[in-house]
Every structure is written in C-alpha cells, then in structure tokens.
Amino acid sequence: MTDAQTWAIIGAVVALMATMITLVLRIVHADLGALRADLGAEMGTLRADLGADLGALRADLGAEMGTLRADIGTLRAEVGGQIAVLGSRIDHLDRDVQTVVNRLMDG
C-alpha cells in the first residue's frame, strides 16, 4: 500500500467517524426534544390535577372550619350559661354562710 492510499483510508475513516458522530448527536437531540415535549405535557397535566385537588381540599377545609366555628360558638354559649349558674350558686352560698355565721355569733 502506498502512502497516498494510507492517507486516503485514514481520511475515509475520519469522515465516516465524523458522520456517525453527527448522526448520533442528531438522534440524541431529537430524542431530547421529544422528551422535553412529553415532560412539558405531563407537567401541565400534573399542575391541572394538583390545582383541582387543592381547590377541592380548600372547599372541604372551608366547610369544616365553618362547622368548627359553629361548634365553638355553641360551646361558648353553654360554658357562659354554666358560669352564670355557678355565679348564682356562689351568691346563694355567700348568703347562706353569712346567715350561719350570724346565727352562731348571736347565739
């Protein structure tokens, strides 16, 4: 084999390798583009689903908070009533103790 033939084979191998590298890079680039598009679509679907779920959760939480506030209001009224009854009993107890003390001291 002559020197010119050797260089021609080296050139052909280099050209073939450059072509293969270019083709591989184009395939990888196309696959990455398709993957990016698929990922974008999935992220959009996920955002929509998450938004709907969060909206439903917010509505449920609002309803539960309303119920809780009503229950707290009822409890507040009951406790207020019990405190009023207790205050009345303490007033009567004070009167009764005063009567007992007066009877003991008088006689």
C-alpha positions in Angstrom: 0.0 0.0 0.0 1.3 3.4 -0.9 1.5 6.4 1.3 -1.3 8.1 -0.6 -3.6 5.1 -0.2 -2.9 5.0 3.5 -3.9 8.7 3.8 -7.0 8.1 1.7 -8.1 5.3 4.0 -7.4 7.5 7.1 -9.4 10.3 5.6 -12.3 7.9 4.7 -12.3 6.5 8.3 -12.2 10.0 9.8 -15.1 11.1 7.5 -17.1 8.0 8.4 -16.5 8.6 12.2 -17.5 12.3 11.8 -20.7 11.3 10.0 -21.5 8.7 12.7 -20.9 11.2 15.5 -23.1 13.7 13.7 -25.9 11.2 13.2 -25.8 10.1 16.9 -25.8 13.7 18.0 -28.9 14.5 15.8 -30.7 11.4 17.1 -29.9 12.3 20.7 -31.0 15.9 20.1 -34.3 14.8 18.5 -35.0 12.4 21.4 -34.3 15.1 24.0 -36.7 17.4 22.2 -39.4 14.7 22.2 -38.7 14.0 25.9 -38.9 17.7 26.7 -42.3 17.9 24.9 -43.6 14.8 26.8 -42.3 16.1 30.1 -44.0 19.5 29.5 -47.3 17.9 28.7 -47.1 15.7 31.8 -46.2 18.7 34.0 -49.2 20.5 32.6 -51.5 17.6 33.4 -49.9 17.3 36.9 -50.4 21.1 37.5 -54.1 20.8 36.4 -54.7 17.8 38.6 -53.0 19.3 41.6 -54.9 22.6 41.1 -58.2 20.7 41.1 -57.3 18.6 44.1 -56.2 21.7 46.0 -59.4 23.5 45.1 -61.4 20.6 46.5 -59.3 20.4 49.6 -59.7 24.1 50.1 -63.5 23.8 49.8 -63.6 20.9 52.2 -61.4 22.7 54.7 -63.6 25.8 54.5 -66.7 23.7 55.2 -65.0 22.0 58.2 -63.9 25.4 59.5 -67.5 26.6 59.3 -68.7 23.6 61.3 -65.9 24.0 63.8 -66.7 27.7 64.3 -70.4 26.8 64.9 -69.4 24.1 67.4 -67.1 26.6 69.2 -70.0 29.1 69.3 -72.3 26.5 70.8 -69.7 25.5 73.4 -69.1 29.2 74.3 -72.8 29.7 74.9 -73.0 26.5 77.0 -70.0 27.5 79.1 -71.4 31.0 79.5 -74.6 29.6 80.8 -72.8 27.3 83.2 -70.7 30.2 84.5 -73.9 32.2 85.1 -75.4 29.3 87.1 -72.2 28.9 89.1 -72.1 32.6 89.9 -75.7 32.4 91.1 -74.9 29.4 93.3 -71.8 31.3 94.8 -74.0 34.3 95.5 -76.5 32.0 97.4 -73.7 30.2 99.1 -72.3 33.6 100.3 -75.8 34.5 101.7 -76.2 31.1 103.4 -72.8 31.3 105.0 -73.5 34.8 106.2 -76.8 33.6 107.8 -75.0 30.7 109.5 -72.3 33.0 110.9 -74.9 35.4 112.2 -76.8 32.7 114.0 -73.6 31.3 115.5 -72.4 34.7 116.7 -75.8 35.8 118.0 -76.3 32.8 119.9 
